[in-house]
Amino acid sequence: DNCEVTITETITGNVNSCGVGSFTRTFTATDGQGLTNVQVCQQRITVYGIHDYRITFPTDEEGTCAEVP
């Protein structure tokens, strides 16, 4: 048919406070007569936490207040 189409997106899933986890986006197309798509269109997205960072602190220094510029 030659009707206008509306796309609806539904998001389900679970991510933690750092945004790590997975979720699924499901898209549904509905035409002006209320007919929906037969084929389900889904996109699964997985976000991984990468912890390959390294923190290095400088060595301790000692001195008197008079030595501070």
Buried (B, 14 or more C-beta within 10 A) or exposed (E): EEEEEEEEEEEEEEEEEEEEBEBEBBEEBBBEEEEEEEEEEEEEEEBEEEEEEEEEEEEEEEEEEEEEE
